[in-house]
Amino acid sequence: METPIMGQLDGKTALVTGATSGIGLAAARRLAAEGAHVHLTGRRQDALDAAVASIGDRATGIRADVSDLADLDRVMASIDELDVLFANAGGGEFAALGDITWAHYADTFNTNVGGTIFTVQKALPRLKRGASVIVTSSNIDTKGAAAFSVYAASKAALRSLTRSWAAELVDRGIRVNSIAPGPIATPGLSGLAPDPEGAEQLLKGLAAGVPMNRLGRPEEIADAVLFLASDSSTFMTGAEIYVDGGASQV
């Protein structure tokens, strides 16, 4: 009789925020495929239901907005223990310096920075020794970005938080690392443009700036998330992995 193939995350529990599309959904699928039971969050119930259905019985959906503390309390109340936390929810919009409004700044930082801070904080009592916390940053966190400065600043803040949390939680055996994607073919990236024609031009322009001359796929980020979630990366904490086709390095 053949020995069953074991997944890298068999018996483990994961939480992925912002998991109804793009990178979050691809990561949730990857973690579940390796044996984890994955809790997914998203703001839209219909999209959340579809995401859960695409994964199957290893997924549980919880409608939540990470910028709402009551929502985060409700998410954590439904989870006993966590082995993997992928704090992925976030977003942004273009705005030149002269056009930045308080609402633009607040929306971006409340979701990307505040949402990540309080997701990790509220998960702390449930994170097991040896747990892995993974934060979605961006390769833009070390570069200038015309008309995208608020978003870039929010991702730079996440890079800094990753380092500080890694230092703070090391005595608990909890690792904290971040993923820095480049331009990835997701609905969120296309949505930065005002119309389909603009989206096509935007994506072509972004791909041209990547040494590999293409956009990344969400599944390629998911593979890096799995690496950080698994025992393959047990000697890593405070690090940032660039998955951007060489755009930040070459």
Phi, psi and omega in degrees: 000133182287143175283130180297144178286128181268140175279158181293340184237025181305131176080003182260160181241134182232154172234128177237119178267152183062051192250020183269350178198174172057224185297316182299315180293317179299320179292318179300316179297318182293316180295319178294322180296337178265011171106354181283150165270124190247127172266127182249141171240154176192162184273337183253124185296321181296317179292324179295316179299319179294321179296315179298317181298327181287342180262317178105207190285358174267013182233144174229128181260140177225113181291127182196148172251120186292346177274002179250113185296326178295322177297317180296322177299320181293322178298309184292331179294340182266001183236131180276307182220152180231134172261331183222130173237118176251098181276092191249337186301135179175179180175180180184171179220154175291142172196119175293159185308315182291345183255357182293132176248165177299322180296319179298312179299310185295317180299316182293312183286326179297322180278305188289316184265302181300316180299320179289316179305310187279338171296312181292317180301312184287341176278344187309314181296343184258350181285122181283160173299133184090002181293158178241125174253128182235130183246136175274109173262221178192152177292352178282354185289348178239011184234159171281147182217099180302134178064014179222027190292323182292316177299313181300319179295323179294324179285327174296323177298321179294325177298317179294317179299322178303314180296314183294317180293324178300317179293320184288326188257001184298326180291341175271000181074018180261127179265141178231120179223165178233154175253133179242088179288153166270205178291122183241138182288091180228161175301326180295322179291314178298327183291350176290339180270153184284341183203169182302322180294318178295323179296319179297317179294319179299313182294320178297317180296319179294319179297324181294337180273001180259129180306327178283357174061038176199165171278155174280165175255145178307326181295332179288327174288321180301323178296322178291324176298316178301317179303313181288334180281337190263177178287358177289346185235032187292346178256026180238129169203148183076007185266163173232128179257120177273122178237080192217022178065020179089004187298329181265356188239335189251000000 
